[in-house]
Amino acid sequence: MAAVKKSDVELRKESHIKVCLLEDVESDVSSGFDDVCLVHHAIVDLDRDEIDLSCEFLGKKMSAPLIVEAITGGAKIAEKINKNLARACEEVGVGFGVGSVRAALVDDALWDTYKVRDVAPTIPILSNIGLVQLIDEYDIRQIKDSCKEIGADGVAIHLNAVQETVQPEGNVNWKGSFERLKYFCQNLGVPVVVKETGAGICRETAIMISRAGASMIDVGGLGGTSFSMVEHYRDKKGQGLLFKNWGIPTVCSLVECRQAVNTGIIASGGVRDGVDAAKAIALGADYAGVALPVLKAATRSHKEVVSVLSRIIDEMRSCMFLCGAGSVSEMKKKDVVILGKTREWLLARGIRMDNLSNRESVDALREKVKF
Ligand SMILES: Cc1cc2nc3c(=O)[nH]c(=O)nc-3n(C[C@H](O)[C@H](O)[C@H](O)COP(=O)(O)O)c2cc1C
């Protein structure tokens, strides 16, 4: 029997996964979490195992402020990855985003590679599409339908200008993109998360996204997976290598966005353990997001993904215990000291950090501490 020929979309999706599994696709620049110090509290009135990490995302309960970020869809291997990821997210109680649904908008037969509600009936799930594709490729009805097809609670609109720029055939005409973002945010009828994909969001862009009416910003900062490098390994003729370290490190982006807007924020891009995630929460993120750390596990089994996610949550719990924070809302009030290059960046941008490192005056603390 002749082998079934794979479509270009399927081949591209497979090659993204293969490159991320086999090559070093992370930027050389730090996400900035190493520059962030949480203040250790040597006496705490807490039982580590009773620390409450529960929260809500898109109106649904989660056991911890953690989201598995958009990775894939549109290929056979993607179906297995999405099922393993979603099943694990359901078991652990965290949110999940499918990869761009563009493949299924081109070929209806591919919706099955995104559908995970049979294994993840209760968790928050995000559909996903690129902003540049919304300029003139797809209309609002198609994106609304994508939510119905996969049972999503909201849509992540991704920003990937770096990826488009470094590819010889990338889509580099972004004229009209902000107007389209506004139109989609205001008319989709479901919450919209606007996410970067590894180059971060500056405060000016955060204000635009918030004014457009998005429910949430996912900073998707520099310091983790570099899509520039993914494209470099796929086609060495482009500018991928040159732009490997382009962007705003995750911590810089998170602090910029937090100071500029009141919108909910997801911190992603180089979040590699629960200490990074806890630091993100203390810096003002509402959730932390991971992609690359769960990819290899997802090609194997949902159990392996459960083990990665459980480790991250457990590390967050330890970190909160050592800071004396009994809940996510308490963690948001803990002092954070920012050093090194991240501090230099923030000072150069005119951002003061004493509202992070001295959240309460010593006099107020003396009044409060009644041990
Ligand atoms: C293989 C792979 C495919 C991805 N595909 C998408 C996508 O379709 N849509 C999207 O918004 N982000 C996509 N991303 C970006 C991630 O959602 C995330 O923003 C980025 O990888 C940074 O997180 P990390 O450093 O934890 O990997 C992809 C990431 C990986 C590793």
The ligand as an SDF file (V2000), in Angstrom:
LIG
                    3D

 31 33  0  0  0  0  0  0  0  0999 V2000
    7.3690   23.3800   19.6590 C   0  0  0  0  0  0  0  0  0  0  0  0
    6.7370   24.6800   20.0420 C   0  0  0  0  0  0  0  0  0  0  0  0
    5.6550   25.1430   19.3080 C   0  0  0  0  0  0  0  0  0  0  0  0
    5.0120   26.3460   19.6480 C   0  0  0  0  0  0  0  0  0  0  0  0
    3.9040   26.7550   18.9520 N   0  0  0  0  0  0  0  0  0  0  0  0
    3.2090   27.8410   19.3800 C   0  0  0  0  0  0  0  0  0  0  0  0
    1.9630   28.1950   18.7780 C   0  0  0  0  0  0  0  0  0  0  0  0
    1.4650   27.5270   17.8730 O   0  0  0  0  0  0  0  0  0  0  0  0
    1.3270   29.3030   19.2330 N   0  0  0  0  0  0  0  0  0  0  0  0
    1.8350   30.0670   20.2520 C   0  0  0  0  0  0  0  0  0  0  0  0
    1.2070   31.0390   20.6720 O   0  0  0  0  0  0  0  0  0  0  0  0
    3.0150   29.7580   20.8300 N   0  0  0  0  0  0  0  0  0  0  0  0
    3.7030   28.6690   20.4260 C   0  0  0  0  0  0  0  0  0  0  0  0
    4.8780   28.3220   21.0540 N   0  0  0  0  0  0  0  0  0  0  0  0
    5.4600   29.2630   22.0460 C   0  0  0  0  0  0  0  0  0  0  0  0
    5.1280   28.8920   23.4890 C   0  0  0  0  0  0  0  0  0  0  0  0
    3.7460   28.9210   23.7130 O   0  0  0  0  0  0  0  0  0  0  0  0
    5.8530   29.8150   24.4930 C   0  0  0  0  0  0  0  0  0  0  0  0
    5.3590   31.1300   24.3410 O   0  0  0  0  0  0  0  0  0  0  0  0
    7.3530   29.8440   24.2910 C   0  0  0  0  0  0  0  0  0  0  0  0
    7.8330   28.5670   23.9340 O   0  0  0  0  0  0  0  0  0  0  0  0
    8.1010   30.2980   25.5390 C   0  0  0  0  0  0  0  0  0  0  0  0
    7.9840   29.3850   26.6050 O   0  0  0  0  0  0  0  0  0  0  0  0
    9.1670   28.3410   27.0100 P   0  0  0  0  0  0  0  0  0  0  0  0
   10.4420   29.1160   27.1400 O   0  0  0  0  0  0  0  0  0  0  0  0
    8.6960   27.7240   28.3040 O   0  0  0  0  0  0  0  0  0  0  0  0
    9.2500   27.3270   25.9080 O   0  0  0  0  0  0  0  0  0  0  0  0
    5.5120   27.1120   20.7440 C   0  0  0  0  0  0  0  0  0  0  0  0
    6.6060   26.6310   21.4940 C   0  0  0  0  0  0  0  0  0  0  0  0
    7.2060   25.4370   21.1700 C   0  0  0  0  0  0  0  0  0  0  0  0
    8.3590   24.9420   22.0160 C   0  0  0  0  0  0  0  0  0  0  0  0
  1  2  1  0
  2  3  1  0
  2 30  2  0
  3  4  2  0
  4  5  1  0
  4 28  1  0
  5  6  2  0
  6  7  1  0
  6 13  1  0
  7  8  2  0
  7  9  1  0
  9 10  1  0
 10 11  2  0
 10 12  1  0
 12 13  2  0
 13 14  1  0
 14 15  1  0
 14 28  1  0
 15 16  1  0
 16 17  1  0
 16 18  1  0
 18 19  1  0
 18 20  1  0
 20 21  1  0
 20 22  1  0
 22 23  1  0
 23 24  1  0
 24 25  2  0
 24 26  1  0
 24 27  1  0
 28 29  2  0
 29 30  1  0
 30 31  1  0
M  END
$$$$
